[in-house]
Amino acid sequence: MNKKAFFSITYQVQAQSEEEAQQTSIAVATEQSVEMPTDAVPPHLRKNIGSVESVSEISNHIWKTVIQFSGSLVDNDPTQFLNVLFGNSSLQPGVRVVDIDRKYLSQICHGPVHGIKRIRKKMGIDKRPLSCTALKPVGLTPGELAERAYKFSSGGIDVIKDDHGLANQTAAKFKARVQSVVRAVRKGEQISGKKTAYFPNITGSAAEVIDRYMQAVELGADGVLISPQLTGLTQMHQLASSNMPLPIMAHPAFSGSFVNHPTGGFLPEIYYGLLWRAFGADFVIYPNAKGRFSFSEDTCEAINHECRNLDLDLTSSFPTPGGGIDRNTITEWANKYGNDTVFLVGGSLYQHPDGLEIATKEFQQTLEDYE
């Protein structure tokens, strides 16, 4: 495959006039490519200076600028791509990433190994949305967490993930927790008669992530949960490129400042739906509208689209809305988001007056109607 010699990034910049927008765009192009006065760049390297391709006003004092960069700045290195994408300019107020060259991104990143189709095949689920819940809270013992996992599995839940706060605390060390929960899930499957997948949280230091990933493989986990904003996106990309790939569920902890500012950071759908997908997330967890976070329904729909977009030459990811989805609103969200969605429901299952197993059966029955 021929590698693209250049790639483009689309930014949003704040400026009082077109002239100022042009100047800001040139500053971003220079900062993200050579980071020095352009007249001091050696003549044979001036082709590496970012080039402003277009500047257009999209609203009052908000401008869209498309900047082209040389692929030689990245040399197929995903970490360096992130640096060129939004390195120093992330420190500049009024600059936001709103789109990325999809063809180039799919050249340098592997994307999800499993994706929607392979996960459906592994789970034996042809069409309907998938259910997901979280083991919590921090402080429970491995046995107590396993008991909860057993009830979820007995009720037929599709996916159980660790809460992102479960790490390697004394109360439930990683290895002991995974051993106990895997046994409980397999036992619960005998009651439900269907597959339940368990994803332990492997987030930690670089060395801990690799060690926990290998332990998860050895102990029979069905996938892993990682918070890529804490570990680094390229750590997730490395796992997705391993010789023993488990499905990866990405959690948005610590990423809010990247996506919540209207004139800085990233558009949420570009950060979660496009970048996380490109860097290997099979499941992309994001905070759903009408929950305890602030995303609009339009933003959530845009994330869903980027996760599944078939125009991108990468395997699709399962959008996984969570963050306060109530068990009583699943039908509403399934009708809105469609079948290729994983619904992450936690607190409202725990609040069910008849317990976790009954709560899970009701959750599953709601989704079975979409098969």
NULUMTI-948375 format. One record per residue (C-alpha): x, y, z; residue in one letter. Coordinates in Angstrom, 1 decimal, padded with zeros to 4 digits. Layout:
{xx X yy Y zz Z residuo A}
...
// end
This chain:
{xx 000.0 yy 000.0 zz 000.0 residuo M}
{xx 001.3 yy 003.4 zz -000.9 residuo N}
{xx 001.8 yy 005.6 zz 002.1 residuo K}
{xx 000.4 yy 009.1 zz 002.0 residuo K}
{xx 003.2 yy 011.7 zz 001.8 residuo A}
{xx 001.0 yy 014.3 zz 003.5 residuo F}
{xx -001.9 yy 014.4 zz 005.8 residuo F}
{xx -004.3 yy 017.1 zz 007.0 residuo S}
{xx -005.7 yy 018.1 zz 010.4 residuo I}
{xx -008.7 yy 020.3 zz 010.8 residuo T}
{xx -008.7 yy 022.8 zz 013.7 residuo Y}
{xx -011.1 yy 025.3 zz 015.0 residuo Q}
{xx -009.5 yy 028.6 zz 016.1 residuo V}
{xx -010.8 yy 031.7 zz 017.8 residuo Q}
{xx -010.0 yy 035.0 zz 016.0 residuo A}
{xx -011.6 yy 038.5 zz 015.7 residuo Q}
{xx -010.9 yy 038.7 zz 011.9 residuo S}
{xx -009.9 yy 036.6 zz 009.0 residuo E}
{xx -006.4 yy 038.1 zz 009.1 residuo E}
{xx -006.0 yy 037.0 zz 012.7 residuo E}
{xx -007.4 yy 033.6 zz 011.9 residuo A}
{xx -004.8 yy 033.2 zz 009.1 residuo Q}
{xx -002.0 yy 034.3 zz 011.5 residuo Q}
{xx -003.2 yy 031.8 zz 014.2 residuo T}
{xx -003.4 yy 029.0 zz 011.6 residuo S}
{xx 000.1 yy 029.7 zz 010.4 residuo I}
{xx 001.3 yy 029.7 zz 014.0 residuo A}
{xx -000.3 yy 026.3 zz 014.6 residuo V}
{xx 001.1 yy 024.9 zz 011.4 residuo A}
{xx 004.6 yy 026.1 zz 012.3 residuo T}
{xx 004.4 yy 025.0 zz 016.0 residuo E}
{xx 003.2 yy 021.5 zz 015.1 residuo Q}
{xx 005.8 yy 020.9 zz 012.4 residuo S}
{xx 009.1 yy 022.7 zz 012.9 residuo V}
{xx 008.6 yy 024.7 zz 016.1 residuo E}
{xx 011.0 yy 027.4 zz 015.1 residuo M}
{xx 011.1 yy 030.6 zz 013.0 residuo P}
{xx 010.5 yy 029.5 zz 009.4 residuo T}
{xx 013.4 yy 031.6 zz 008.1 residuo D}
{xx 015.7 yy 029.6 zz 010.3 residuo A}
{xx 014.7 yy 026.2 zz 008.9 residuo V}
{xx 017.3 yy 024.8 zz 006.6 residuo P}
{xx 016.2 yy 025.1 zz 002.9 residuo P}
{xx 016.1 yy 021.3 zz 002.4 residuo H}
{xx 013.7 yy 020.9 zz 005.3 residuo L}
{xx 011.3 yy 023.7 zz 004.5 residuo R}
{xx 009.0 yy 021.1 zz 002.9 residuo K}
{xx 008.3 yy 019.9 zz 006.4 residuo N}
{xx 006.7 yy 023.2 zz 007.5 residuo I}
{xx 003.0 yy 022.8 zz 007.9 residuo G}
{xx 000.9 yy 024.4 zz 005.2 residuo S}
{xx -002.4 yy 026.2 zz 005.8 residuo V}
{xx -004.7 yy 024.9 zz 003.1 residuo E}
{xx -007.9 yy 026.8 zz 003.9 residuo S}
{xx -009.5 yy 029.1 zz 006.5 residuo V}
{xx -013.2 yy 029.7 zz 006.7 residuo S}
{xx -015.5 yy 031.3 zz 009.3 residuo E}
{xx -018.0 yy 028.9 zz 010.8 residuo I}
{xx -019.6 yy 031.3 zz 013.4 residuo S}
{xx -018.9 yy 034.6 zz 015.0 residuo N}
{xx -015.2 yy 034.7 zz 015.7 residuo H}
{xx -014.8 yy 031.0 zz 015.2 residuo I}
{xx -012.9 yy 029.7 zz 012.2 residuo W}
{xx -012.1 yy 026.4 zz 010.6 residuo K}
{xx -008.6 yy 025.9 zz 009.4 residuo T}
{xx -007.2 yy 022.9 zz 007.5 residuo V}
{xx -003.5 yy 022.4 zz 007.8 residuo I}
{xx -001.4 yy 019.9 zz 005.8 residuo Q}
{xx 001.6 yy 018.2 zz 007.3 residuo F}
{xx 004.4 yy 016.1 zz 005.9 residuo S}
{xx 004.3 yy 012.4 zz 006.7 residuo G}
{xx 008.0 yy 012.5 zz 007.3 residuo S}
{xx 007.3 yy 014.4 zz 010.6 residuo L}
{xx 005.6 yy 011.2 zz 011.8 residuo V}
{xx 007.4 yy 008.4 zz 009.9 residuo D}
{xx 004.5 yy 006.0 zz 010.8 residuo N}
{xx 005.0 yy 006.4 zz 014.6 residuo D}
{xx 001.6 yy 006.6 zz 016.3 residuo P}
{xx 003.0 yy 008.4 zz 019.3 residuo T}
{xx 004.7 yy 011.0 zz 017.2 residuo Q}
{xx 001.5 yy 011.4 zz 015.2 residuo F}
{xx -000.3 yy 012.5 zz 018.4 residuo L}
{xx 002.5 yy 015.0 zz 019.0 residuo N}
{xx 002.1 yy 016.5 zz 015.6 residuo V}
{xx -001.7 yy 016.4 zz 015.9 residuo L}
{xx -001.9 yy 018.5 zz 019.0 residuo F}
{xx 001.4 yy 018.7 zz 020.9 residuo G}
{xx 002.4 yy 022.2 zz 021.9 residuo N}
{xx -000.7 yy 023.8 zz 020.3 residuo S}
{xx -002.8 yy 022.0 zz 023.0 residuo S}
{xx -001.3 yy 024.6 zz 025.4 residuo L}
{xx -002.6 yy 027.5 zz 023.2 residuo Q}
{xx -006.1 yy 028.7 zz 024.2 residuo P}
{xx -008.7 yy 028.9 zz 021.4 residuo G}
{xx -007.4 yy 025.9 zz 019.3 residuo V}
{xx -009.5 yy 022.8 zz 019.0 residuo R}
{xx -009.1 yy 019.6 zz 016.9 residuo V}
{xx -012.3 yy 019.0 zz 014.9 residuo V}
{xx -011.2 yy 016.4 zz 012.3 residuo D}
{xx -008.3 yy 014.1 zz 011.3 residuo I}
{xx -007.2 yy 012.7 zz 008.0 residuo D}
{xx -008.9 yy 009.3 zz 008.2 residuo R}
{xx -006.9 yy 007.7 zz 005.4 residuo K}
{xx -003.6 yy 008.6 zz 007.0 residuo Y}
{xx -004.8 yy 007.6 zz 010.5 residuo L}
{xx -005.8 yy 004.1 zz 009.2 residuo S}
{xx -002.3 yy 003.7 zz 007.7 residuo Q}
{xx -000.4 yy 004.3 zz 010.9 residuo I}
{xx -002.9 yy 002.8 zz 013.4 residuo C}
{xx -004.1 yy -000.8 zz 013.6 residuo H}
{xx -007.6 yy -000.1 zz 015.0 residuo G}
{xx -009.6 yy -002.7 zz 017.0 residuo P}
{xx -008.6 yy -006.3 zz 016.6 residuo V}
{xx -012.0 yy -007.7 zz 017.2 residuo H}
{xx -014.6 yy -005.0 zz 016.6 residuo G}
{xx -018.4 yy -005.3 zz 016.3 residuo I}
{xx -018.6 yy -008.3 zz 014.0 residuo K}
{xx -016.0 yy -010.5 zz 015.7 residuo R}
{xx -017.4 yy -009.7 zz 019.2 residuo I}
{xx -020.9 yy -010.6 zz 018.1 residuo R}
{xx -019.6 yy -013.9 zz 016.8 residuo K}
{xx -017.7 yy -014.6 zz 020.0 residuo K}
{xx -020.8 yy -013.8 zz 022.1 residuo M}
{xx -023.2 yy -015.6 zz 019.8 residuo G}
{xx -025.3 yy -012.4 zz 019.4 residuo I}
{xx -026.4 yy -011.7 zz 015.9 residuo D}
{xx -028.3 yy -008.5 zz 016.0 residuo K}
{xx -029.5 yy -007.0 zz 019.3 residuo R}
{xx -027.7 yy -004.4 zz 021.4 residuo P}
{xx -025.4 yy -005.8 zz 024.2 residuo L}
{xx -025.8 yy -005.3 zz 027.9 residuo S}
{xx -022.9 yy -004.4 zz 030.2 residuo C}
{xx -022.5 yy -003.6 zz 033.9 residuo T}
{xx -019.7 yy -002.8 zz 036.3 residuo A}
{xx -018.5 yy -004.5 zz 039.5 residuo L}
{xx -018.3 yy -002.0 zz 042.3 residuo K}
{xx -017.6 yy -000.4 zz 044.7 residuo P}
{xx -013.9 yy -000.3 zz 045.6 residuo V}
{xx -013.4 yy -001.9 zz 049.0 residuo G}
{xx -015.2 yy -005.2 zz 048.4 residuo L}
{xx -013.2 yy -008.4 zz 048.7 residuo T}
{xx -012.6 yy -010.8 zz 045.8 residuo P}
{xx -015.3 yy -013.0 zz 047.2 residuo G}
{xx -017.8 yy -010.2 zz 047.5 residuo E}
{xx -017.1 yy -009.0 zz 043.9 residuo L}
{xx -017.4 yy -012.6 zz 042.7 residuo A}
{xx -020.8 yy -013.0 zz 044.3 residuo E}
{xx -022.0 yy -009.9 zz 042.4 residuo R}
{xx -020.5 yy -011.2 zz 039.2 residuo A}
{xx -022.3 yy -014.6 zz 039.7 residuo Y}
{xx -025.6 yy -012.9 zz 040.1 residuo K}
{xx -025.1 yy -010.8 zz 037.0 residuo F}
{xx -023.9 yy -013.8 zz 035.0 residuo S}
{xx -026.8 yy -016.0 zz 036.3 residuo S}
{xx -029.2 yy -013.3 zz 035.1 residuo G}
{xx -027.6 yy -013.4 zz 031.6 residuo G}
{xx -025.6 yy -010.2 zz 031.3 residuo I}
{xx -023.5 yy -010.0 zz 028.2 residuo D}
{xx -020.5 yy -008.2 zz 029.6 residuo V}
{xx -019.2 yy -007.5 zz 033.1 residuo I}
{xx -016.4 yy -005.0 zz 033.5 residuo K}
{xx -014.5 yy -004.0 zz 036.6 residuo D}
{xx -015.3 yy -000.6 zz 037.9 residuo D}
{xx -012.5 yy 001.7 zz 036.6 residuo H}
{xx -011.6 yy 002.4 zz 040.2 residuo G}
{xx -010.7 yy -001.3 zz 040.9 residuo L}
{xx -007.0 yy -001.5 zz 040.5 residuo A}
{xx -004.7 yy -003.5 zz 042.9 residuo N}
{xx -006.0 yy -002.3 zz 046.2 residuo Q}
{xx -005.4 yy -004.4 zz 049.3 residuo T}
{xx -009.0 yy -005.2 zz 049.6 residuo A}
{xx -009.1 yy -007.0 zz 046.2 residuo A}
{xx -005.7 yy -007.6 zz 044.7 residuo K}
{xx -005.8 yy -007.9 zz 040.9 residuo F}
{xx -004.9 yy -011.6 zz 040.6 residuo K}
{xx -007.1 yy -012.8 zz 043.4 residuo A}
{xx -010.0 yy -010.7 zz 042.0 residuo R}
{xx -009.7 yy -011.9 zz 038.5 residuo V}
{xx -009.4 yy -015.6 zz 039.6 residuo Q}
{xx -012.5 yy -015.3 zz 041.8 residuo S}
{xx -014.6 yy -013.4 zz 039.3 residuo V}
{xx -013.8 yy -015.6 zz 036.3 residuo V}
{xx -014.8 yy -018.7 zz 038.3 residuo R}
{xx -018.0 yy -017.0 zz 039.4 residuo A}
{xx -018.9 yy -015.9 zz 035.8 residuo V}
{xx -018.3 yy -019.4 zz 034.4 residuo R}
{xx -020.5 yy -020.8 zz 037.2 residuo K}
{xx -023.3 yy -018.2 zz 036.4 residuo G}
{xx -023.2 yy -019.2 zz 032.8 residuo E}
{xx -024.3 yy -022.6 zz 033.7 residuo Q}
{xx -027.5 yy -021.1 zz 035.1 residuo I}
{xx -028.2 yy -018.6 zz 032.3 residuo S}
{xx -027.2 yy -021.0 zz 029.5 residuo G}
{xx -025.4 yy -018.2 zz 027.7 residuo K}
{xx -022.0 yy -016.4 zz 027.4 residuo K}
{xx -021.0 yy -013.7 zz 029.8 residuo T}
{xx -017.7 yy -011.9 zz 029.2 residuo A}
{xx -015.6 yy -010.5 zz 032.0 residuo Y}
{xx -013.2 yy -007.5 zz 031.5 residuo F}
{xx -010.9 yy -006.8 zz 034.4 residuo P}
{xx -009.3 yy -003.3 zz 034.8 residuo N}
{xx -005.6 yy -003.4 zz 033.9 residuo I}
{xx -005.0 yy 000.3 zz 034.2 residuo T}
{xx -001.7 yy 001.1 zz 035.9 residuo G}
{xx 001.9 yy 002.0 zz 035.1 residuo S}
{xx 003.3 yy 000.8 zz 031.7 residuo A}
{xx 004.9 yy -002.3 zz 033.3 residuo A}
{xx 001.8 yy -003.0 zz 035.4 residuo E}
{xx -000.5 yy -002.8 zz 032.3 residuo V}
{xx 001.5 yy -005.4 zz 030.5 residuo I}
{xx 001.8 yy -007.7 zz 033.5 residuo D}
{xx -001.9 yy -007.5 zz 034.3 residuo R}
{xx -002.8 yy -008.0 zz 030.6 residuo Y}
{xx -000.8 yy -011.2 zz 030.6 residuo M}
{xx -002.4 yy -012.3 zz 033.9 residuo Q}
{xx -005.8 yy -011.6 zz 032.4 residuo A}
{xx -005.0 yy -013.9 zz 029.4 residuo V}
{xx -003.7 yy -016.6 zz 031.7 residuo E}
{xx -006.6 yy -016.5 zz 034.1 residuo L}
{xx -009.2 yy -016.8 zz 031.5 residuo G}
{xx -010.6 yy -013.2 zz 031.3 residuo A}
{xx -012.6 yy -012.5 zz 028.1 residuo D}
{xx -011.2 yy -009.0 zz 027.6 residuo G}
{xx -009.7 yy -006.0 zz 029.5 residuo V}
{xx -010.7 yy -002.6 zz 030.6 residuo L}
{xx -008.2 yy 000.3 zz 030.3 residuo I}
{xx -008.3 yy 004.0 zz 030.8 residuo S}
{xx -006.2 yy 005.2 zz 027.9 residuo P}
{xx -006.0 yy 008.8 zz 029.2 residuo Q}
{xx -004.2 yy 007.5 zz 032.3 residuo L}
{xx -002.0 yy 005.0 zz 030.6 residuo T}
{xx -001.5 yy 006.7 zz 027.2 residuo G}
{xx -003.2 yy 005.9 zz 023.9 residuo L}
{xx -000.2 yy 004.2 zz 022.5 residuo T}
{xx -000.2 yy 001.7 zz 025.4 residuo Q}
{xx -003.7 yy 000.7 zz 024.3 residuo M}
{xx -002.4 yy 000.5 zz 020.7 residuo H}
{xx 000.4 yy -001.8 zz 021.8 residuo Q}
{xx -002.0 yy -004.2 zz 023.5 residuo L}
{xx -004.2 yy -004.3 zz 020.4 residuo A}
{xx -001.1 yy -005.2 zz 018.4 residuo S}
{xx -000.1 yy -008.1 zz 020.7 residuo S}
{xx 000.2 yy -011.7 zz 019.8 residuo N}
{xx -002.6 yy -012.7 zz 022.2 residuo M}
{xx -005.2 yy -010.0 zz 021.6 residuo P}
{xx -008.1 yy -009.7 zz 024.0 residuo L}
{xx -010.9 yy -007.3 zz 023.2 residuo P}
{xx -010.2 yy -003.9 zz 024.8 residuo I}
{xx -012.8 yy -001.7 zz 026.5 residuo M}
{xx -011.7 yy 001.9 zz 026.8 residuo A}
{xx -012.9 yy 004.1 zz 029.8 residuo H}
{xx -012.9 yy 007.9 zz 029.6 residuo P}
{xx -011.5 yy 008.6 zz 033.1 residuo A}
{xx -009.3 yy 011.7 zz 033.2 residuo F}
{xx -010.2 yy 012.7 zz 029.7 residuo S}
{xx -012.9 yy 015.4 zz 030.5 residuo G}
{xx -010.6 yy 018.4 zz 030.1 residuo S}
{xx -009.8 yy 017.1 zz 026.5 residuo F}
{xx -013.4 yy 017.2 zz 025.3 residuo V}
{xx -015.5 yy 019.6 zz 027.5 residuo N}
{xx -014.2 yy 023.0 zz 026.4 residuo H}
{xx -016.1 yy 024.5 zz 023.5 residuo P}
{xx -013.0 yy 026.2 zz 022.0 residuo T}
{xx -010.2 yy 023.9 zz 023.1 residuo G}
{xx -009.2 yy 020.3 zz 023.2 residuo G}
{xx -011.1 yy 017.9 zz 020.8 residuo F}
{xx -014.5 yy 017.4 zz 019.5 residuo L}
{xx -015.7 yy 014.5 zz 021.7 residuo P}
{xx -016.6 yy 012.4 zz 018.6 residuo E}
{xx -013.1 yy 012.9 zz 017.2 residuo I}
{xx -011.4 yy 012.0 zz 020.4 residuo Y}
{xx -013.5 yy 009.1 zz 021.6 residuo Y}
{xx -015.0 yy 007.8 zz 018.4 residuo G}
{xx -012.2 yy 008.3 zz 015.9 residuo L}
{xx -008.9 yy 008.4 zz 017.9 residuo L}
{xx -009.8 yy 005.7 zz 020.4 residuo W}
{xx -011.1 yy 003.5 zz 017.7 residuo R}
{xx -007.9 yy 004.0 zz 015.7 residuo A}
{xx -005.7 yy 003.2 zz 018.7 residuo F}
{xx -007.4 yy -000.1 zz 019.3 residuo G}
{xx -010.5 yy 000.2 zz 021.4 residuo A}
{xx -013.1 yy -002.5 zz 020.6 residuo D}
{xx -015.5 yy -000.8 zz 023.0 residuo F}
{xx -015.6 yy 003.0 zz 023.5 residuo V}
{xx -017.2 yy 004.0 zz 026.8 residuo I}
{xx -018.5 yy 007.6 zz 026.9 residuo Y}
{xx -020.8 yy 009.6 zz 029.2 residuo P}
{xx -024.4 yy 009.4 zz 027.8 residuo N}
{xx -026.8 yy 012.3 zz 027.6 residuo A}
{xx -029.3 yy 012.9 zz 030.3 residuo K}
{xx -027.1 yy 011.2 zz 032.9 residuo G}
{xx -024.8 yy 012.8 zz 035.5 residuo R}
{xx -022.5 yy 014.2 zz 032.8 residuo F}
{xx -022.9 yy 017.0 zz 030.2 residuo S}
{xx -022.9 yy 015.5 zz 026.7 residuo F}
{xx -025.8 yy 016.3 zz 024.4 residuo S}
{xx -027.7 yy 013.7 zz 022.4 residuo E}
{xx -026.2 yy 015.1 zz 019.2 residuo D}
{xx -022.7 yy 014.6 zz 020.6 residuo T}
{xx -023.5 yy 011.0 zz 021.6 residuo C}
{xx -024.9 yy 010.3 zz 018.2 residuo E}
{xx -021.8 yy 011.7 zz 016.6 residuo A}
{xx -019.6 yy 009.5 zz 018.8 residuo I}
{xx -021.7 yy 006.5 zz 017.8 residuo N}
{xx -021.3 yy 007.4 zz 014.2 residuo H}
{xx -017.5 yy 007.7 zz 014.4 residuo E}
{xx -017.2 yy 004.3 zz 016.2 residuo C}
{xx -019.1 yy 002.5 zz 013.5 residuo R}
{xx -018.3 yy 004.6 zz 010.4 residuo N}
{xx -017.7 yy 002.1 zz 007.6 residuo L}
{xx -015.9 yy 004.8 zz 005.4 residuo D}
{xx -012.9 yy 004.4 zz 007.7 residuo L}
{xx -010.5 yy 001.6 zz 006.8 residuo D}
{xx -010.5 yy 000.2 zz 010.3 residuo L}
{xx -012.6 yy -002.3 zz 012.1 residuo T}
{xx -015.6 yy -000.7 zz 013.8 residuo S}
{xx -015.9 yy -000.2 zz 017.6 residuo S}
{xx -018.9 yy -000.8 zz 019.8 residuo F}
{xx -020.1 yy 002.6 zz 021.2 residuo P}
{xx -020.8 yy 002.0 zz 024.9 residuo T}
{xx -022.8 yy 004.8 zz 026.5 residuo P}
{xx -022.8 yy 004.8 zz 030.3 residuo G}
{xx -022.7 yy 007.3 zz 033.2 residuo G}
{xx -026.2 yy 007.2 zz 034.6 residuo G}
{xx -028.3 yy 005.2 zz 032.1 residuo I}
{xx -031.3 yy 004.0 zz 034.0 residuo D}
{xx -032.6 yy 000.5 zz 033.5 residuo R}
{xx -036.1 yy 001.9 zz 032.8 residuo N}
{xx -034.9 yy 004.0 zz 029.8 residuo T}
{xx -033.1 yy 001.2 zz 027.9 residuo I}
{xx -035.9 yy 001.0 zz 025.3 residuo T}
{xx -035.7 yy 004.7 zz 024.6 residuo E}
{xx -031.9 yy 004.6 zz 024.1 residuo W}
{xx -032.0 yy 001.4 zz 022.0 residuo A}
{xx -034.5 yy 002.9 zz 019.7 residuo N}
{xx -032.4 yy 006.0 zz 019.3 residuo K}
{xx -028.9 yy 004.5 zz 019.1 residuo Y}
{xx -029.7 yy 001.2 zz 017.3 residuo G}
{xx -028.5 yy -002.4 zz 017.7 residuo N}
{xx -024.8 yy -001.9 zz 017.3 residuo D}
{xx -024.5 yy -000.4 zz 020.8 residuo T}
{xx -023.5 yy -001.7 zz 024.2 residuo V}
{xx -025.5 yy -000.2 zz 027.1 residuo F}
{xx -023.5 yy 000.2 zz 030.3 residuo L}
{xx -025.9 yy 000.2 zz 033.3 residuo V}
{xx -024.6 yy 000.1 zz 036.8 residuo G}
{xx -026.3 yy 002.0 zz 039.7 residuo G}
{xx -029.9 yy 001.4 zz 038.7 residuo S}
{xx -029.3 yy -002.4 zz 038.5 residuo L}
{xx -027.9 yy -002.3 zz 042.0 residuo Y}
{xx -030.9 yy -000.3 zz 043.2 residuo Q}
{xx -033.4 yy -002.9 zz 041.9 residuo H}
{xx -035.6 yy -004.0 zz 044.9 residuo P}
{xx -035.5 yy -007.6 zz 043.8 residuo D}
{xx -031.7 yy -007.9 zz 043.5 residuo G}
{xx -029.1 yy -008.1 zz 040.9 residuo L}
{xx -030.2 yy -011.4 zz 039.2 residuo E}
{xx -033.8 yy -010.2 zz 038.6 residuo I}
{xx -032.6 yy -006.8 zz 037.6 residuo A}
{xx -030.3 yy -008.4 zz 035.0 residuo T}
{xx -033.0 yy -010.7 zz 033.6 residuo K}
{xx -035.3 yy -007.7 zz 033.1 residuo E}
{xx -032.4 yy -005.7 zz 031.4 residuo F}
{xx -031.7 yy -008.7 zz 029.1 residuo Q}
{xx -035.4 yy -009.2 zz 028.3 residuo Q}
{xx -035.6 yy -005.6 zz 027.1 residuo T}
{xx -032.7 yy -006.1 zz 024.7 residuo L}
{xx -033.9 yy -009.5 zz 023.5 residuo E}
{xx -036.8 yy -007.8 zz 021.9 residuo D}
{xx -034.3 yy -006.3 zz 019.4 residuo Y}
{xx -032.9 yy -009.7 zz 018.2 residuo E}
// end
